[in-house]
Amino acid sequence: MTISDDYKDYLKTDVLDHVIDNSRIATRYIREDIAVAITSKNLVGISKRIEAKLLDITSKGVLVAASEKMAINKNIVLHLQFTTGKVFDINAKVVRNAAADKNEYGIKYDFYNNELGDYLLETQSKLIFK
């Protein structure tokens, strides 16, 4: 079956020409039961701990409000502690500054963390998504 030339103009849209790849395929959870801390090392290998507030979380990364500025593309260790006592220490990288005036940073885990994703689903009590 072919489409006649009369109707091809109606089916043509500019949307397909400007499709933006949205790589955000994970569900973002808003959680208040997870404490966050970030450990980074300086050039001489001295560790520094930064406190942060969790803004949202997925099995791929987090958005946090840090207590101080952090460098983009910096390798870090993200410490997530649930009120249940469960702790996840995850190697990650600071990938973006979401709001420079608020020290909000997007952090991506080095690898997908399916165990964390499963635990987020198991312990979710309030259904708040972003």
C-alpha positions as CSV (number, residue, x, y, z in Angstrom):
1,M,0.0,0.0,0.0
2,T,1.4,3.4,-0.9
3,I,0.4,6.8,0.1
4,S,-0.6,9.1,-2.7
5,D,1.4,12.3,-3.2
6,D,-1.6,14.4,-2.1
7,Y,-1.4,13.1,1.4
8,K,2.4,13.0,1.9
9,D,2.5,16.7,2.9
10,Y,-0.1,16.1,5.6
11,L,1.9,13.2,7.2
12,K,5.2,15.0,7.0
13,T,6.1,16.8,10.3
14,D,9.1,18.7,11.5
15,V,9.1,16.8,14.8
16,L,11.0,13.8,13.3
17,D,13.7,16.2,12.0
18,H,14.3,17.6,15.4
19,V,13.9,14.6,17.7
20,I,15.9,15.1,20.9
21,D,17.4,12.0,22.5
22,N,16.1,11.8,26.0
23,S,18.3,9.3,27.8
24,R,16.4,9.6,31.1
25,I,14.7,6.3,31.1
26,A,14.8,5.5,34.9
27,T,12.1,6.5,37.3
28,R,13.2,9.2,39.7
29,Y,12.1,8.8,43.2
30,I,11.8,11.5,45.9
31,R,13.0,10.0,49.1
32,E,13.4,11.4,52.6
33,D,14.7,8.3,54.2
34,I,18.1,8.3,52.7
35,A,21.1,10.1,54.1
36,V,23.8,11.1,51.6
37,A,27.5,11.8,51.9
38,I,30.1,12.2,49.2
39,T,33.8,11.3,49.4
40,S,36.3,12.7,46.9
41,K,40.1,12.6,46.8
42,N,42.3,15.5,46.0
43,L,45.5,15.3,43.9
44,V,47.6,13.9,46.7
45,G,45.0,11.3,47.6
46,I,43.5,12.9,50.7
47,S,39.9,12.0,51.2
48,K,37.3,14.7,51.8
49,R,33.8,14.1,53.0
50,I,31.0,16.4,51.8
51,E,27.5,16.3,53.3
52,A,24.6,16.5,50.8
53,K,20.8,16.4,50.7
54,L,19.1,14.0,48.3
55,L,16.8,15.7,45.9
56,D,16.0,12.6,43.7
57,I,17.3,9.1,43.1
58,T,17.3,6.4,40.4
59,S,19.1,3.2,39.8
60,K,21.4,5.2,37.5
61,G,22.2,8.3,39.5
62,V,21.2,11.0,42.0
63,L,20.5,14.7,42.1
64,V,21.9,16.2,45.3
65,A,22.3,19.6,47.0
66,A,25.8,19.6,48.3
67,S,27.1,21.6,51.3
68,E,29.9,22.9,49.1
69,K,31.0,23.3,45.5
70,M,32.2,20.2,43.5
71,A,34.1,19.8,40.3
72,I,32.3,18.5,37.2
73,N,33.7,15.1,35.9
74,K,35.2,14.4,39.4
75,N,35.2,10.8,40.4
76,I,33.6,10.3,43.8
77,V,32.2,7.7,46.1
78,L,28.5,8.2,47.0
79,H,27.4,6.9,50.4
80,L,23.7,6.2,50.7
81,Q,22.3,5.2,54.0
82,F,18.7,4.2,54.4
83,T,16.9,4.6,57.7
84,T,16.6,0.8,57.7
85,G,20.4,0.7,58.2
86,K,21.1,-0.5,54.6
87,V,24.2,1.2,53.1
88,F,25.2,1.5,49.5
89,D,28.7,2.8,48.7
90,I,28.7,3.5,44.9
91,N,31.5,4.7,42.7
92,A,30.2,7.6,40.6
93,K,31.0,10.8,38.8
94,V,29.7,14.4,39.1
95,V,28.3,15.0,35.6
96,R,26.5,18.3,35.8
97,N,25.8,21.4,37.9
98,A,22.0,21.5,38.0
99,A,21.8,24.9,39.8
100,A,25.1,26.7,40.3
101,D,23.7,29.1,42.9
102,K,22.4,26.2,45.0
103,N,25.3,23.7,44.6
104,E,22.9,21.1,43.1
105,Y,24.7,18.4,41.2
106,G,23.7,15.5,39.0
107,I,25.8,12.4,39.8
108,K,25.9,9.3,37.6
109,Y,26.9,5.9,39.0
110,D,29.8,4.2,37.2
111,F,27.5,1.2,36.5
112,Y,23.8,0.6,36.7
113,N,22.9,-0.4,40.2
114,N,20.1,-3.0,40.0
115,E,20.5,-3.9,43.6
116,L,19.8,-0.3,44.6
117,G,16.9,-0.1,42.1
118,D,15.3,-3.1,43.6
119,Y,15.8,-1.8,47.2
120,L,14.3,1.5,46.2
121,L,11.2,-0.3,45.0
122,E,11.0,-2.6,48.1
123,T,11.3,0.3,50.6
124,Q,9.2,2.9,48.8
125,S,6.4,3.9,51.2
126,K,5.3,7.2,49.6
127,L,4.6,7.3,45.9
128,I,6.4,10.5,44.9
129,F,8.0,10.5,41.5
130,K,9.7,13.3,39.5
